[in-house]
Amino acid sequence: MIPFLPRHRAHDYAALMAGWERVAAHAGLRAVTLGMAGPAPIVVFESSAAAQGQPAVYLSTGVHGDEPAPPWGLLSWALDHLDLLRTGSFILSPCLNPVGLVSNTRVDGQGKDLNRRFHLARDPLIKAWRAFMKGRALVFGLCLHEDYDSQGCYVYEVSIHRRLLCEAPMAAIEAILPRDLRREIEGRPARRGIIRPKIIPPGLHGPEALVLHQQGCPVTLTFETPSEFGLDDRVRAHRRFIEASLEHIVGIRA
């Protein structure tokens, strides 16, 4: 693991994107600007294979600005998997909410929660995101988040498959952080940190993972770490969850 996380700069968007410039340069990623947040561009990346239309893995962080571990966890993973990004099919969204990250707030510069707006084509950023994602074939989607109230890690799984897919990735992070063992999390029944809705409501709704699934992604996970635990451990947990999800769900071992 590359030790790169700047001390006391977890909310430094410029430092985060400098890391992604390194990744893009070495892995041959194409950068696409979806919009601007003041002077800061909001950028997503795609590998060459994804740009050519191969079914892709979608990895997203930074939708909520007060959740800093996921962006750095994704960057840590990317820096150590440049060859995989160079040859595989990936779409990477490192931070859709730069203003929130810098301000350490959940909402964006308009005071909106982006994760309740992915179905709204009238929102300029979401309109650009939806245009970029239109027609994309995805094999797996992973959205990385944090929860201030959680007592450990937990995950939402939305899948077309009958069998549970996220148990192995959850087991993989237990050496770093515990699971949230509450039987109800965020008002939903949970079992050992796993929430899997039995019924997916029709129509497009706000959360990124649900919109991805309703647009054809067969499996989406939303992984949450507990914000009150140490930052370095949370970063490591996100990185490890990415690795384990790719290995056990997608079949990518690197």
C-alpha positions as protocol buffer text, in pm:
chain_id: "A"
residue {
  index: 1
  type: MET
  ca { x: 0 y: 0 z: 0 }
}
residue {
  index: 2
  type: ILE
  ca { x: 141 y: 339 z: -100 }
}
residue {
  index: 3
  type: PRO
  ca { x: 155 y: 577 z: 201 }
}
residue {
  index: 4
  type: PHE
  ca { x: 29 y: 897 z: 44 }
}
residue {
  index: 5
  type: LEU
  ca { x: -258 y: 1037 z: 251 }
}
residue {
  index: 6
  type: PRO
  ca { x: -157 y: 1397 z: 338 }
}
residue {
  index: 7
  type: ARG
  ca { x: -166 y: 1461 z: 711 }
}
residue {
  index: 8
  type: HIS
  ca { x: -454 y: 1691 z: 803 }
}
residue {
  index: 9
  type: ARG
  ca { x: -553 y: 1726 z: 436 }
}
residue {
  index: 10
  type: ALA
  ca { x: -834 y: 1474 z: 408 }
}
residue {
  index: 11
  type: HIS
  ca { x: -1060 y: 1748 z: 269 }
}
residue {
  index: 12
  type: ASP
  ca { x: -803 y: 1883 z: 20 }
}
residue {
  index: 13
  type: TYR
  ca { x: -964 y: 1838 z: -321 }
}
residue {
  index: 14
  type: ALA
  ca { x: -656 y: 1966 z: -506 }
}
residue {
  index: 15
  type: ALA
  ca { x: -437 y: 1704 z: -337 }
}
residue {
  index: 16
  type: LEU
  ca { x: -691 y: 1433 z: -414 }
}
residue {
  index: 17
  type: MET
  ca { x: -708 y: 1524 z: -781 }
}
residue {
  index: 18
  type: ALA
  ca { x: -329 y: 1551 z: -805 }
}
residue {
  index: 19
  type: GLY
  ca { x: -325 y: 1185 z: -709 }
}
residue {
  index: 20
  type: TRP
  ca { x: -579 y: 1106 z: -979 }
}
residue {
  index: 21
  type: GLU
  ca { x: -371 y: 1291 z: -1237 }
}
residue {
  index: 22
  type: ARG
  ca { x: -89 y: 1050 z: -1152 }
}
residue {
  index: 23
  type: VAL
  ca { x: -322 y: 753 z: -1190 }
}
residue {
  index: 24
  type: ALA
  ca { x: -462 y: 877 z: -1521 }
}
residue {
  index: 25
  type: ALA
  ca { x: -116 y: 944 z: -1664 }
}
residue {
  index: 26
  type: HIS
  ca { x: 22 y: 602 z: -1573 }
}
residue {
  index: 27
  type: ALA
  ca { x: -290 y: 395 z: -1647 }
}
residue {
  index: 28
  type: GLY
  ca { x: -398 y: 574 z: -1964 }
}
residue {
  index: 29
  type: LEU
  ca { x: -733 y: 685 z: -1826 }
}
residue {
  index: 30
  type: ARG
  ca { x: -946 y: 936 z: -2012 }
}
residue {
  index: 31
  type: ALA
  ca { x: -1067 y: 1228 z: -1801 }
}
residue {
  index: 32
  type: VAL
  ca { x: -1414 y: 1367 z: -1867 }
}
residue {
  index: 33
  type: THR
  ca { x: -1522 y: 1694 z: -1704 }
}
residue {
  index: 34
  type: LEU
  ca { x: -1890 y: 1687 z: -1604 }
}
residue {
  index: 35
  type: GLY
  ca { x: -1905 y: 2042 z: -1473 }
}
residue {
  index: 36
  type: MET
  ca { x: -1741 y: 2297 z: -1249 }
}
residue {
  index: 37
  type: ALA
  ca { x: -1762 y: 2363 z: -877 }
}
residue {
  index: 38
  type: GLY
  ca { x: -1630 y: 2717 z: -869 }
}
residue {
  index: 39
  type: PRO
  ca { x: -1280 y: 2693 z: -1018 }
}
residue {
  index: 40
  type: ALA
  ca { x: -1262 y: 2315 z: -957 }
}
residue {
  index: 41
  type: PRO
  ca { x: -1352 y: 2074 z: -1237 }
}
residue {
  index: 42
  type: ILE
  ca { x: -1572 y: 1775 z: -1152 }
}
residue {
  index: 43
  type: VAL
  ca { x: -1405 y: 1487 z: -1330 }
}
residue {
  index: 44
  type: VAL
  ca { x: -1479 y: 1120 z: -1397 }
}
residue {
  index: 45
  type: PHE
  ca { x: -1234 y: 876 z: -1555 }
}
residue {
  index: 46
  type: GLU
  ca { x: -1272 y: 581 z: -1789 }
}
residue {
  index: 47
  type: SER
  ca { x: -1021 y: 319 z: -1891 }
}
residue {
  index: 48
  type: SER
  ca { x: -948 y: 250 z: -2256 }
}
residue {
  index: 49
  type: ALA
  ca { x: -1155 y: -68 z: -2248 }
}
residue {
  index: 50
  type: ALA
  ca { x: -1455 y: 115 z: -2101 }
}
residue {
  index: 51
  type: ALA
  ca { x: -1421 y: 393 z: -2359 }
}
residue {
  index: 52
  type: GLN
  ca { x: -1435 y: 124 z: -2629 }
}
residue {
  index: 53
  type: GLY
  ca { x: -1766 y: -3 z: -2491 }
}
residue {
  index: 54
  type: GLN
  ca { x: -1658 y: -310 z: -2296 }
}
residue {
  index: 55
  type: PRO
  ca { x: -1884 y: -384 z: -1996 }
}
residue {
  index: 56
  type: ALA
  ca { x: -1732 y: -193 z: -1707 }
}
residue {
  index: 57
  type: VAL
  ca { x: -1691 y: -189 z: -1332 }
}
residue {
  index: 58
  type: TYR
  ca { x: -1819 y: 139 z: -1186 }
}
residue {
  index: 59
  type: LEU
  ca { x: -1651 y: 273 z: -871 }
}
residue {
  index: 60
  type: SER
  ca { x: -1776 y: 594 z: -709 }
}
residue {
  index: 61
  type: THR
  ca { x: -1687 y: 806 z: -405 }
}
residue {
  index: 62
  type: GLY
  ca { x: -1714 y: 1164 z: -287 }
}
residue {
  index: 63
  type: VAL
  ca { x: -2088 y: 1218 z: -327 }
}
residue {
  index: 64
  type: HIS
  ca { x: -2106 y: 1340 z: 33 }
}
residue {
  index: 65
  type: GLY
  ca { x: -1832 y: 1582 z: 132 }
}
residue {
  index: 66
  type: ASP
  ca { x: -1828 y: 1498 z: 502 }
}
residue {
  index: 67
  type: GLU
  ca { x: -1724 y: 1140 z: 420 }
}
residue {
  index: 68
  type: PRO
  ca { x: -1352 y: 1174 z: 336 }
}
residue {
  index: 69
  type: ALA
  ca { x: -1227 y: 816 z: 374 }
}
residue {
  index: 70
  type: PRO
  ca { x: -1389 y: 674 z: 56 }
}
residue {
  index: 71
  type: PRO
  ca { x: -1217 y: 913 z: -191 }
}
residue {
  index: 72
  type: TRP
  ca { x: -877 y: 840 z: -39 }
}
residue {
  index: 73
  type: GLY
  ca { x: -949 y: 468 z: -18 }
}
residue {
  index: 74
  type: LEU
  ca { x: -1036 y: 456 z: -388 }
}
residue {
  index: 75
  type: LEU
  ca { x: -725 y: 655 z: -479 }
}
residue {
  index: 76
  type: SER
  ca { x: -506 y: 428 z: -266 }
}
residue {
  index: 77
  type: TRP
  ca { x: -648 y: 125 z: -447 }
}
residue {
  index: 78
  type: ALA
  ca { x: -602 y: 288 z: -789 }
}
residue {
  index: 79
  type: LEU
  ca { x: -240 y: 387 z: -728 }
}
residue {
  index: 80
  type: ASP
  ca { x: -151 y: 26 z: -653 }
}
residue {
  index: 81
  type: HIS
  ca { x: -351 y: -124 z: -941 }
}
residue {
  index: 82
  type: LEU
  ca { x: -235 y: 77 z: -1240 }
}
residue {
  index: 83
  type: ASP
  ca { x: -184 y: -231 z: -1458 }
}
residue {
  index: 84
  type: LEU
  ca { x: -540 y: -346 z: -1387 }
}
residue {
  index: 85
  type: LEU
  ca { x: -677 y: -5 z: -1479 }
}
residue {
  index: 86
  type: ARG
  ca { x: -463 y: -4 z: -1792 }
}
residue {
  index: 87
  type: THR
  ca { x: -604 y: -335 z: -1918 }
}
residue {
  index: 88
  type: GLY
  ca { x: -946 y: -367 z: -1751 }
}
residue {
  index: 89
  type: SER
  ca { x: -1277 y: -191 z: -1809 }
}
residue {
  index: 90
  type: PHE
  ca { x: -1341 y: 66 z: -1537 }
}
residue {
  index: 91
  type: ILE
  ca { x: -1538 y: 387 z: -1483 }
}
residue {
  index: 92
  type: LEU
  ca { x: -1416 y: 583 z: -1182 }
}
residue {
  index: 93
  type: SER
  ca { x: -1590 y: 876 z: -1015 }
}
residue {
  index: 94
  type: PRO
  ca { x: -1350 y: 1008 z: -747 }
}
residue {
  index: 95
  type: CYS
  ca { x: -1547 y: 1307 z: -617 }
}
residue {
  index: 96
  type: LEU
  ca { x: -1872 y: 1448 z: -756 }
}
residue {
  index: 97
  type: ASN
  ca { x: -1898 y: 1696 z: -468 }
}
residue {
  index: 98
  type: PRO
  ca { x: -1576 y: 1902 z: -441 }
}
residue {
  index: 99
  type: VAL
  ca { x: -1746 y: 2187 z: -253 }
}
residue {
  index: 100
  type: GLY
  ca { x: -1880 y: 1945 z: 6 }
}
residue {
  index: 101
  type: LEU
  ca { x: -1541 y: 1779 z: 47 }
}
residue {
  index: 102
  type: VAL
  ca { x: -1359 y: 2108 z: 101 }
}
residue {
  index: 103
  type: SER
  ca { x: -1633 y: 2240 z: 331 }
}
residue {
  index: 104
  type: ASN
  ca { x: -1672 y: 1908 z: 517 }
}
residue {
  index: 105
  type: THR
  ca { x: -2047 y: 1907 z: 450 }
}
residue {
  index: 106
  type: ARG
  ca { x: -2283 y: 1640 z: 320 }
}
residue {
  index: 107
  type: VAL
  ca { x: -2444 y: 1871 z: 66 }
}
residue {
  index: 108
  type: ASP
  ca { x: -2306 y: 2036 z: -247 }
}
residue {
  index: 109
  type: GLY
  ca { x: -2256 y: 2405 z: -321 }
}
residue {
  index: 110
  type: GLN
  ca { x: -2631 y: 2445 z: -380 }
}
residue {
  index: 111
  type: GLY
  ca { x: -2717 y: 2293 z: -45 }
}
residue {
  index: 112
  type: LYS
  ca { x: -2845 y: 1977 z: -215 }
}
residue {
  index: 113
  type: ASP
  ca { x: -2783 y: 1612 z: -127 }
}
residue {
  index: 114
  type: LEU
  ca { x: -2657 y: 1465 z: -455 }
}
residue {
  index: 115
  type: ASN
  ca { x: -2744 y: 1114 z: -347 }
}
residue {
  index: 116
  type: ARG
  ca { x: -3111 y: 1207 z: -359 }
}
residue {
  index: 117
  type: ARG
  ca { x: -3087 y: 1357 z: -708 }
}
residue {
  index: 118
  type: PHE
  ca { x: -2944 y: 1097 z: -949 }
}
residue {
  index: 119
  type: HIS
  ca { x: -3286 y: 1058 z: -1111 }
}
residue {
  index: 120
  type: LEU
  ca { x: -3322 y: 1433 z: -1180 }
}
residue {
  index: 121
  type: ALA
  ca { x: -3212 y: 1515 z: -1534 }
}
residue {
  index: 122
  type: ARG
  ca { x: -3280 y: 1884 z: -1474 }
}
residue {
  index: 123
  type: ASP
  ca { x: -2989 y: 1910 z: -1229 }
}
residue {
  index: 124
  type: PRO
  ca { x: -2691 y: 2027 z: -1444 }
}
residue {
  index: 125
  type: LEU
  ca { x: -2436 y: 1793 z: -1285 }
}
residue {
  index: 126
  type: ILE
  ca { x: -2669 y: 1494 z: -1284 }
}
residue {
  index: 127
  type: LYS
  ca { x: -2768 y: 1572 z: -1644 }
}
residue {
  index: 128
  type: ALA
  ca { x: -2400 y: 1557 z: -1743 }
}
residue {
  index: 129
  type: TRP
  ca { x: -2349 y: 1238 z: -1539 }
}
residue {
  index: 130
  type: ARG
  ca { x: -2650 y: 1071 z: -1698 }
}
residue {
  index: 131
  type: ALA
  ca { x: -2530 y: 1171 z: -2046 }
}
residue {
  index: 132
  type: PHE
  ca { x: -2187 y: 1024 z: -1972 }
}
residue {
  index: 133
  type: MET
  ca { x: -2341 y: 701 z: -1839 }
}
residue {
  index: 134
  type: LYS
  ca { x: -2607 y: 664 z: -2110 }
}
residue {
  index: 135
  type: GLY
  ca { x: -2584 y: 332 z: -2291 }
}
residue {
  index: 136
  type: ARG
  ca { x: -2303 y: 202 z: -2071 }
}
residue {
  index: 137
  type: ALA
  ca { x: -2295 y: -168 z: -1999 }
}
residue {
  index: 138
  type: LEU
  ca { x: -2193 y: -232 z: -1639 }
}
residue {
  index: 139
  type: VAL
  ca { x: -2104 y: -559 z: -1470 }
}
residue {
  index: 140
  type: PHE
  ca { x: -2081 y: -421 z: -1116 }
}
residue {
  index: 141
  type: GLY
  ca { x: -2130 y: -93 z: -932 }
}
residue {
  index: 142
  type: LEU
  ca { x: -1976 y: 4 z: -597 }
}
residue {
  index: 143
  type: CYS
  ca { x: -2063 y: 329 z: -420 }
}
residue {
  index: 144
  type: LEU
  ca { x: -1847 y: 412 z: -117 }
}
residue {
  index: 145
  type: HIS
  ca { x: -1985 y: 613 z: 176 }
}
residue {
  index: 146
  type: GLU
  ca { x: -1960 y: 675 z: 551 }
}
residue {
  index: 147
  type: ASP
  ca { x: -2215 y: 702 z: 830 }
}
residue {
  index: 148
  type: TYR
  ca { x: -2171 y: 922 z: 1137 }
}
residue {
  index: 149
  type: ASP
  ca { x: -2423 y: 719 z: 1339 }
}
residue {
  index: 150
  type: SER
  ca { x: -2304 y: 369 z: 1251 }
}
residue {
  index: 151
  type: GLN
  ca { x: -2146 y: 135 z: 1503 }
}
residue {
  index: 152
  type: GLY
  ca { x: -1936 y: -43 z: 1240 }
}
residue {
  index: 153
  type: CYS
  ca { x: -1929 y: -116 z: 869 }
}
residue {
  index: 154
  type: TYR
  ca { x: -2239 y: -210 z: 675 }
}
residue {
  index: 155
  type: VAL
  ca { x: -2345 y: -255 z: 315 }
}
residue {
  index: 156
  type: TYR
  ca { x: -2658 y: -230 z: 99 }
}
residue {
  index: 157
  type: GLU
  ca { x: -2678 y: -493 z: -173 }
}
residue {
  index: 158
  type: VAL
  ca { x: -2911 y: -457 z: -471 }
}
residue {
  index: 159
  type: SER
  ca { x: -2884 y: -751 z: -708 }
}
residue {
  index: 160
  type: ILE
  ca { x: -3062 y: -956 z: -971 }
}
residue {
  index: 161
  type: HIS
  ca { x: -2914 y: -1271 z: -815 }
}
residue {
  index: 162
  type: ARG
  ca { x: -3088 y: -1476 z: -549 }
}
residue {
  index: 163
  type: ARG
  ca { x: -2774 y: -1559 z: -354 }
}
residue {
  index: 164
  type: LEU
  ca { x: -2609 y: -1301 z: -133 }
}
residue {
  index: 165
  type: LEU
  ca { x: -2288 y: -1168 z: -289 }
}
residue {
  index: 166
  type: CYS
  ca { x: -2146 y: -926 z: -34 }
}
residue {
  index: 167
  type: GLU
  ca { x: -2066 y: -1162 z: 255 }
}
residue {
  index: 168
  type: ALA
  ca { x: -1708 y: -1232 z: 143 }
}
residue {
  index: 169
  type: PRO
  ca { x: -1617 y: -863 z: 100 }
}
residue {
  index: 170
  type: MET
  ca { x: -1769 y: -789 z: 441 }
}
residue {
  index: 171
  type: ALA
  ca { x: -1568 y: -1070 z: 599 }
}
residue {
  index: 172
  type: ALA
  ca { x: -1254 y: -930 z: 439 }
}
residue {
  index: 173
  type: ILE
  ca { x: -1277 y: -594 z: 618 }
}
residue {
  index: 174
  type: GLU
  ca { x: -1334 y: -736 z: 967 }
}
residue {
  index: 175
  type: ALA
  ca { x: -959 y: -746 z: 1037 }
}
residue {
  index: 176
  type: ILE
  ca { x: -962 y: -368 z: 996 }
}
residue {
  index: 177
  type: LEU
  ca { x: -1301 y: -251 z: 1127 }
}
residue {
  index: 178
  type: PRO
  ca { x: -1595 y: -432 z: 1287 }
}
residue {
  index: 179
  type: ARG
  ca { x: -1934 y: -481 z: 1129 }
}
residue {
  index: 180
  type: ASP
  ca { x: -2237 y: -291 z: 1249 }
}
residue {
  index: 181
  type: LEU
  ca { x: -2432 y: -571 z: 1418 }
}
residue {
  index: 182
  type: ARG
  ca { x: -2757 y: -385 z: 1481 }
}
residue {
  index: 183
  type: ARG
  ca { x: -3067 y: -565 z: 1358 }
}
residue {
  index: 184
  type: GLU
  ca { x: -3201 y: -241 z: 1213 }
}
residue {
  index: 185
  type: ILE
  ca { x: -2984 y: 15 z: 1033 }
}
residue {
  index: 186
  type: GLU
  ca { x: -3122 y: 335 z: 885 }
}
residue {
  index: 187
  type: GLY
  ca { x: -3472 y: 202 z: 944 }
}
residue {
  index: 188
  type: ARG
  ca { x: -3411 y: -117 z: 745 }
}
residue {
  index: 189
  type: PRO
  ca { x: -3372 y: -476 z: 865 }
}
residue {
  index: 190
  type: ALA
  ca { x: -3007 y: -579 z: 876 }
}
residue {
  index: 191
  type: ARG
  ca { x: -2819 y: -901 z: 940 }
}
residue {
  index: 192
  type: ARG
  ca { x: -2452 y: -884 z: 1036 }
}
residue {
  index: 193
  type: GLY
  ca { x: -2407 y: -551 z: 867 }
}
residue {
  index: 194
  type: ILE
  ca { x: -2585 y: -649 z: 546 }
}
residue {
  index: 195
  type: ILE
  ca { x: -2901 y: -483 z: 417 }
}
residue {
  index: 196
  type: ARG
  ca { x: -3065 y: -642 z: 114 }
}
residue {
  index: 197
  type: PRO
  ca { x: -3406 y: -508 z: 12 }
}
residue {
  index: 198
  type: LYS
  ca { x: -3644 y: -777 z: -108 }
}
residue {
  index: 199
  type: ILE
  ca { x: -3843 y: -537 z: -324 }
}
residue {
  index: 200
  type: ILE
  ca { x: -3695 y: -265 z: -544 }
}
residue {
  index: 201
  type: PRO
  ca { x: -3947 y: 16 z: -599 }
}
residue {
  index: 202
  type: PRO
  ca { x: -4036 y: 87 z: -963 }
}
residue {
  index: 203
  type: GLY
  ca { x: -3920 y: 402 z: -1138 }
}
residue {
  index: 204
  type: LEU
  ca { x: -3598 y: 593 z: -1092 }
}
residue {
  index: 205
  type: HIS
  ca { x: -3516 y: 722 z: -746 }
}
residue {
  index: 206
  type: GLY
  ca { x: -3242 y: 937 z: -600 }
}
residue {
  index: 207
  type: PRO
  ca { x: -2955 y: 719 z: -472 }
}
residue {
  index: 208
  type: GLU
  ca { x: -2671 y: 659 z: -717 }
}
residue {
  index: 209
  type: ALA
  ca { x: -2656 y: 283 z: -659 }
}
residue {
  index: 210
  type: LEU
  ca { x: -3029 y: 235 z: -711 }
}
residue {
  index: 211
  type: VAL
  ca { x: -3033 y: 441 z: -1030 }
}
residue {
  index: 212
  type: LEU
  ca { x: -2737 y: 240 z: -1162 }
}
residue {
  index: 213
  type: HIS
  ca { x: -2924 y: -82 z: -1090 }
}
residue {
  index: 214
  type: GLN
  ca { x: -3244 y: 42 z: -1249 }
}
residue {
  index: 215
  type: GLN
  ca { x: -3043 y: 140 z: -1555 }
}
residue {
  index: 216
  type: GLY
  ca { x: -2921 y: -218 z: -1595 }
}
residue {
  index: 217
  type: CYS
  ca { x: -2628 y: -274 z: -1358 }
}
residue {
  index: 218
  type: PRO
  ca { x: -2691 y: -629 z: -1226 }
}
residue {
  index: 219
  type: VAL
  ca { x: -2526 y: -580 z: -887 }
}
residue {
  index: 220
  type: THR
  ca { x: -2468 y: -261 z: -690 }
}
residue {
  index: 221
  type: LEU
  ca { x: -2325 y: -229 z: -342 }
}
residue {
  index: 222
  type: THR
  ca { x: -2323 y: 76 z: -116 }
}
residue {
  index: 223
  type: PHE
  ca { x: -2051 y: 28 z: 145 }
}
residue {
  index: 224
  type: GLU
  ca { x: -2048 y: 241 z: 461 }
}
residue {
  index: 225
  type: THR
  ca { x: -1773 y: 287 z: 719 }
}
residue {
  index: 226
  type: PRO
  ca { x: -1830 y: 443 z: 1063 }
}
residue {
  index: 227
  type: SER
  ca { x: -1717 y: 808 z: 1059 }
}
residue {
  index: 228
  type: GLU
  ca { x: -1629 y: 808 z: 1430 }
}
residue {
  index: 229
  type: PHE
  ca { x: -1350 y: 551 z: 1382 }
}
residue {
  index: 230
  type: GLY
  ca { x: -993 y: 643 z: 1283 }
}
residue {
  index: 231
  type: LEU
  ca { x: -944 y: 790 z: 936 }
}
residue {
  index: 232
  type: ASP
  ca { x: -654 y: 564 z: 837 }
}
residue {
  index: 233
  type: ASP
  ca { x: -851 y: 252 z: 930 }
}
residue {
  index: 234
  type: ARG
  ca { x: -1152 y: 376 z: 736 }
}
residue {
  index: 235
  type: VAL
  ca { x: -936 y: 440 z: 428 }
}
residue {
  index: 236
  type: ARG
  ca { x: -787 y: 91 z: 458 }
}
residue {
  index: 237
  type: ALA
  ca { x: -1135 y: -62 z: 496 }
}
residue {
  index: 238
  type: HIS
  ca { x: -1259 y: 102 z: 175 }
}
residue {
  index: 239
  type: ARG
  ca { x: -953 y: -9 z: -16 }
}
residue {
  index: 240
  type: ARG
  ca { x: -990 y: -365 z: 113 }
}
residue {
  index: 241
  type: PHE
  ca { x: -1361 y: -373 z: 35 }
}
residue {
  index: 242
  type: ILE
  ca { x: -1289 y: -270 z: -325 }
}
residue {
  index: 243
  type: GLU
  ca { x: -1029 y: -546 z: -361 }
}
residue {
  index: 244
  type: ALA
  ca { x: -1252 y: -813 z: -206 }
}
residue {
  index: 245
  type: SER
  ca { x: -1559 y: -709 z: -407 }
}
residue {
  index: 246
  type: LEU
  ca { x: -1370 y: -726 z: -734 }
}
residue {
  index: 247
  type: GLU
  ca { x: -1228 y: -1066 z: -642 }
}
residue {
  index: 248
  type: HIS
  ca { x: -1539 y: -1235 z: -506 }
}
residue {
  index: 249
  type: ILE
  ca { x: -1812 y: -1072 z: -714 }
}
residue {
  index: 250
  type: VAL
  ca { x: -1648 y: -979 z: -1044 }
}
residue {
  index: 251
  type: GLY
  ca { x: -1373 y: -1243 z: -1046 }
}
residue {
  index: 252
  type: ILE
  ca { x: -1087 y: -992 z: -1072 }
}
residue {
  index: 253
  type: ARG
  ca { x: -792 y: -1080 z: -855 }
}
residue {
  index: 254
  type: ALA
  ca { x: -493 y: -847 z: -867 }
}
